[in-house]
Amino acid sequence: MPGHYVSTAGRPHECRRGTQECVRHIGSRMTETVELRVNGVRVQAPRGALVSTAVFLAGVAGFRRSVGGQPRGPLCGMGICFECRVTINGREHCRSCQVVCEPGMEVRTDA
C-alpha cells in the first residue's frame, strides 16, 4: 500500500510505491557504495551498511580483545553486548553494529 514505512539502515523511509515496487526500490540502493578505511585498508561498502559489515568486508574477524586477550566480535547485532566496539574517526568504543558507514570514515579495531 503506498505511503507505508520501511526501515532502511535504521531510518524510516516513506515509500509512495506499492509494496513489491518499494522492495525493489530500496534494493536498488544496495548497488551504491561508500568508501571507508578499516585498519588502513580501503573498503567499498554498500550505502546504508553498518560499520560492522565494512569490518567483515575488510576480512577482519576480531573487533577487539577481551580482558583475557581473546579476540571478540559482534554477538547480538543490536548494540546491547558491546562486543563490536571499534574506534571510528578517533572516537573509541563505538558500537559498529549501530553506526552507518559514511564516505571517508576511518575505522580501527583493537584485535
N, C-alpha and C positions, 0 to 999 in steps of 0.2 A: 504494500500500500504506500503510495507516495507520501513523503513527509515523515516517514519513520526514522528513528535514530539508530545508528550503528556505531559501535565503538571502533575507532581506528587508532591504534597505538595509545590507548587510554584516553583519547579525547573524543567527545561526542561529535558525530557527523550527521547533519541533517541531509538526507538524500531525497531528492524530489523525483526519483525514478521508481519504477516497480521493484519489488524485492530481488528478482533474478538479475535485472539490469544493474541494480545497485551493487550486488556482489561482484559483477564483472567490472564495474566502475572502480570500486575500491581495489580489486585485484590488479588492475592495470597500473596502479601506483607502485606496485612492488617492482616494476621494471626500472623505476627511477632509483638512483643510488646517491649516497653521500660518501665522501672520502674522509677518513679519520686515521689516526695512528694508534696502534696498540703496541706498547713496548718498543716504539720506534719503527714498527712495520706498518706500511700503508695498507689499509683495508678498505674495500668497497662494500658498504652495507646497504641493504635496501632502505630507501627513505621510509622513516617511521619505525625502523627496527630499534630494539633496545640495545644498550651498550653491551649487555651480556652476550647478545648474538654476535656482535662485532668481535668480542674477545674469542669466542669459539671459532669464528671465521678466520681469525689470525692463527689458529692452531694452538691456542693456549688452553690447557686443561685445568691448571691450578690458578685460582684468582688471588689467593692469599695463603698464608701459613698459620696454622693453629699455634697456640702457646707451646705445644709439644713439638712443633716443626713440621707437622704433616700438611701436605697441600690440601686446600679446601676449595670448593666451588659451589655454585648455586644449588640449593636444595629445594626451597619452597616455590621460587619463581614469583613471589608476591610481596617481597620486602620484609617479611617477618623474621626470617632466620639470620639475616645479616652475613651469610657465608659468601655472598657475591661481591663483597666490598672491594672497591678499586679506587685509585686516585684519578680524578678527571680534571684536566686543566689545572693541576696543582692542588686541588681540593681533595684531601684524604677522606677515606671512609664513606665514599659514595656507594649506594646500593645500585649496582649496574643493572639489576632487573627492573628498576624503576625510572631509569633515565633514557630518553630517546636520543639516538645518535644525531649529532649536528656536524655539519661540514667543518673540518679543521680541528676537531676535538683531539686532545692528547690524553690517552688512557694508559695508565701504568698499573700492572699487577704486582703483588708482593711475593708471589710464589716462584 
